[in-house]
Amino acid sequence: MCRSVRHNALELGERPVKCDRQKLASVLKSELTFLESGGYRYEPASRWRATLIFEDSPICLNYHLSSDRRPCDECVLMQFVPGEYRLKKVPCRYVPLNSQGETLDSLYRSGTQEEVETAVTAWLKGMIRDLESAGDRSPARKFCAAAETFDASKKLAAANLRGGQG
């Protein structure tokens, strides 16, 4: 199960930050399936610690990697991370999960595993529904625009850095 979900998520492109609503919905559906099938409760590789939502998921680019880790800014979830948290060590912990602004970071501090999973399940279902809804009226549209802006600003910063050196 784990390998097939990871395979499906990574097949979607080398740089999944570029927003394609159908592909993004597919990745989020894979995450929802993993969550609802108990993937975070029965992960043998992390028995020594609690499992971490998104980080211990097959959709994570670094799932089960100890070396040659890929940068989080290549992750499909980055488009849901507010700008001020994108440089954090684990940015996916700062995805706002509800209208109260709760994140995995805040829920890890104050909630139970069941509360965390309930919040993430609701967020995933809402995002999937929004991504699959009609056109430009979808609330998920702002995430696609944010992802494309973030990617463009990274390219501009890299170009400026190269220009400043030569």
C-alpha positions as CSV (number, residue, x, y, z in Angstrom):
1,M,0.0,0.0,0.0
2,C,2.7,2.5,1.0
3,R,4.8,2.1,-2.1
4,S,1.9,2.3,-4.5
5,V,0.7,5.6,-2.9
6,R,4.2,7.0,-3.0
7,H,4.6,5.9,-6.6
8,N,1.3,7.5,-7.6
9,A,2.2,10.8,-5.9
10,L,5.7,11.0,-7.4
11,E,4.5,10.1,-10.9
12,L,2.8,13.4,-11.0
13,G,5.9,15.3,-11.8
14,E,9.4,16.1,-10.8
15,R,8.4,19.5,-9.4
16,P,4.8,19.1,-8.1
17,V,4.7,22.7,-6.9
18,K,3.4,23.8,-10.3
19,C,-0.4,23.7,-9.7
20,D,-2.5,21.2,-11.7
21,R,-5.8,20.9,-9.8
22,Q,-6.5,17.3,-10.9
23,K,-3.0,16.1,-10.0
24,L,-3.1,18.0,-6.7
25,A,-6.5,16.4,-5.9
26,S,-5.1,13.0,-6.8
27,V,-2.2,13.5,-4.4
28,L,-4.5,14.7,-1.6
29,K,-6.8,11.7,-2.2
30,S,-3.7,9.4,-1.8
31,E,-3.0,11.1,1.5
32,L,-6.6,10.8,2.6
33,T,-6.6,7.1,1.8
34,F,-3.4,6.6,3.7
35,L,-4.8,8.5,6.7
36,E,-8.2,6.7,6.7
37,S,-6.5,3.3,6.3
38,G,-4.6,3.9,9.6
39,G,-1.3,4.6,7.9
40,Y,-0.2,6.9,10.7
41,R,-1.1,4.4,13.4
42,Y,0.6,1.3,12.1
43,E,3.9,2.6,10.7
44,P,6.5,0.1,11.9
45,A,9.5,2.3,11.0
46,S,8.5,4.9,13.5
47,R,7.7,2.8,16.6
48,W,10.2,4.8,18.6
49,R,8.3,8.0,18.2
50,A,4.8,9.2,17.3
51,T,4.2,9.4,13.6
52,L,4.0,12.8,12.1
53,I,1.2,13.7,9.6
54,F,2.6,14.5,6.1
55,E,6.2,13.8,7.2
56,D,5.6,10.1,7.6
57,S,3.4,9.8,4.6
58,P,4.1,8.3,1.2
59,I,3.4,11.7,-0.4
60,C,6.4,13.2,1.4
61,L,9.4,13.5,-0.9
62,N,11.6,12.3,1.9
63,Y,9.5,9.4,3.1
64,H,11.9,6.8,4.5
65,L,15.0,8.6,3.3
66,S,17.9,9.2,5.6
67,S,20.2,10.7,3.0
68,D,19.9,12.5,-0.4
69,R,16.9,14.3,1.0
70,R,15.0,16.6,-1.3
71,P,14.1,20.2,-0.3
72,C,10.6,20.8,1.0
73,D,10.1,23.6,-1.5
74,E,9.6,20.8,-4.1
75,C,6.7,19.4,-2.1
76,V,3.2,19.6,-3.4
77,L,2.1,20.8,0.1
78,M,4.2,24.0,-0.1
79,Q,1.4,25.7,-2.0
80,F,-0.7,25.5,1.2
81,V,2.0,26.9,3.5
82,P,1.6,30.6,4.2
83,G,4.6,32.6,3.0
84,E,6.0,33.4,6.5
85,Y,6.4,29.7,7.3
86,R,7.9,28.5,4.0
87,L,11.5,28.7,5.3
88,K,10.8,26.7,8.5
89,K,12.5,23.4,8.8
90,V,9.3,21.5,8.3
91,P,6.9,23.8,6.5
92,C,4.0,21.3,6.1
93,R,3.4,21.6,9.8
94,Y,2.1,25.1,9.2
95,V,-0.6,24.4,6.7
96,P,-3.8,26.1,8.1
97,L,-6.2,23.3,8.6
98,N,-9.4,25.2,9.5
99,S,-10.9,28.7,9.9
100,Q,-9.4,28.9,13.4
101,G,-5.9,28.8,11.9
102,E,-5.0,25.5,13.6
103,T,-2.0,23.8,12.1
104,L,-0.2,20.5,12.7
105,D,2.3,22.5,14.8
106,S,-0.4,23.9,17.1
107,L,-2.3,20.6,17.3
108,Y,0.8,18.6,18.1
109,R,1.2,20.9,21.2
110,S,-2.4,20.8,22.4
111,G,-4.4,18.0,20.7
112,T,-4.7,14.3,20.8
113,Q,-3.8,12.0,17.8
114,E,-7.5,11.6,17.2
115,E,-8.0,15.4,17.1
116,V,-5.1,15.8,14.7
117,E,-6.3,13.1,12.4
118,T,-9.9,14.5,12.5
119,A,-8.6,18.0,11.6
120,V,-6.4,16.7,8.7
121,T,-9.2,14.5,7.4
122,A,-11.6,17.4,7.3
123,W,-9.0,19.7,5.6
124,L,-8.1,17.0,3.0
125,K,-11.8,16.4,2.1
126,G,-12.4,20.2,1.9
127,M,-9.4,20.8,-0.4
128,I,-10.2,17.8,-2.6
129,R,-13.8,19.0,-3.0
130,D,-12.6,22.6,-3.7
131,L,-10.0,21.4,-6.3
132,E,-12.6,19.3,-8.1
133,S,-15.2,22.0,-8.1
134,A,-15.8,24.2,-11.1
135,G,-13.1,26.5,-12.5
136,D,-12.0,29.8,-11.1
137,R,-14.7,30.0,-8.4
138,S,-12.9,27.3,-6.5
139,P,-11.5,28.4,-3.1
140,A,-8.5,26.3,-3.9
141,R,-7.6,28.6,-6.8
142,K,-5.7,30.9,-4.4
143,F,-3.4,28.1,-3.5
144,C,-2.5,27.4,-7.2
145,A,-1.8,31.1,-7.7
146,A,0.3,31.2,-4.5
147,A,2.3,28.2,-5.6
148,E,3.1,29.7,-9.0
149,T,4.1,33.0,-7.4
150,F,6.4,31.2,-4.9
151,D,8.0,29.2,-7.7
152,A,8.5,32.4,-9.8
153,S,10.0,34.3,-6.9
154,K,12.5,31.4,-6.3
155,K,13.6,31.6,-9.9
156,L,14.0,35.3,-9.7
157,A,16.1,35.1,-6.5
158,A,18.3,32.4,-8.1
159,A,18.8,34.5,-11.2
160,N,19.7,37.6,-9.0
161,L,22.2,35.5,-7.1
162,R,23.8,34.2,-10.2
163,G,23.9,37.7,-11.7
164,G,25.5,39.1,-8.5
165,Q,28.4,36.6,-8.7
166,G,29.5,37.2,-12.2
